[in-house]
């Protein structure tokens, strides 16, 4: 029971950050969504210990564990577009699917490549400064 | 009073479906049983057979959607736990997010043009790899259709989550950074939820990538429209 109350209380804290973020977005009429601003704000607060991590830990873990649930009502909205099943709709879907595969392959592969390069460079530097090691 | 009862029953229905499909997915982790896909399909079938419209369903459904706000904020928690790693790889992650956003917009724009799809429709698809609230804003700024943008975002999210294990296997993308960037940069928040299945690091990278992509996307969107001359 205490655990449930704790989660509800902590989720309310997260709601407050969400609200602040949305207010900031509207006030400065930014194109960056308010919830992302709220997230960055909370991140900064956690880093500077303005908000101790214990204050949001349980609530955050709970919400993130059922993340997929929150998308379902939005994705059900596809039902309002039966024209997606027409020839034109299918072409559009094909374009989306192919583009998704390309994006995932290109971004994943290039980033992995550059991350490895960075790691290698660091390893090389470490080798140069310490004794030489044969690989 | 009847409205309240209806809203509550829609919320309960969504919850029941979610918990049934996710426990099924835990037992049989097949891509087709992914809660976001099987849950959505099941929900649509039930609504259509009961003759309930989407607008009517959303009278209850909106309360579940409203929890997305604090959930996006909650992503600060994994970020905080991985802050040392993020600091070290910040430039790689920003670079990766840039590549992902650019590839996503250019590829769908060029494909759309090649397939002779209506240019207003193509523009609505440009922000498909951005998280829903950003995609709506970007589509509006570019004079596309906001609801079509949401459809594009949804299809991209679901398909990306389904196809990711095959792409990772085939292209040997096995590092947390590669997977995190690919999932967050392509399939936004749904990809981020999928990244949680790999490890916490991939999850954090994916969520920061999603946020950075949101910012990059709202900046380069107009540029892509200009390049493609739509």
Interface residues (C-beta under 8 A of the other chain):
Chain A: X11 X14 X15 X17 X18 X21 X22 X31 X32 X33 X34 X35 X36 X38 X39 X40 X42 X43 X46 X47 X53 X56 X57 X59 X60 X61 X63 X64 X66 X67 X68 X69 X70 X71 X72 X73 X74 X75 X76 X77 X78 X79 X80 X81 X84 X88 X91 X92 X93 X94 X95 X96 X97 X98 X99 X100 X101 X102 X103 X104 X105 X106 X107 X108 X109 X110 X111 X112 X114 X115 X116 X118
Chain B: X14 X15 X17 X18 X22 X35 X36 X39 X40 X43 X44 X47 X48 X54 X57 X58 X61 X62 X64 X65 X67 X68 X69 X70 X71 X72 X73 X74 X75 X76 X77 X78 X79 X80 X83 X89 X92 X93 X95 X96 X99 X100 X103 X104 X107 X108 X111 X112 X115 X117 X118 X121 X122 X125 X128 X129 X131 X132 X133 X134 X137 X138 X141 X147 X148 X150 X151 X152 X154 X155 X156 X157 X158 X159 X160 X163 X164 X167 X168 X171 X173 X175 X177 X178 X179 X181 X182 X183 X185 X186 X187 X189 X190 X192 X193 X196 X211 X214 X215 X218
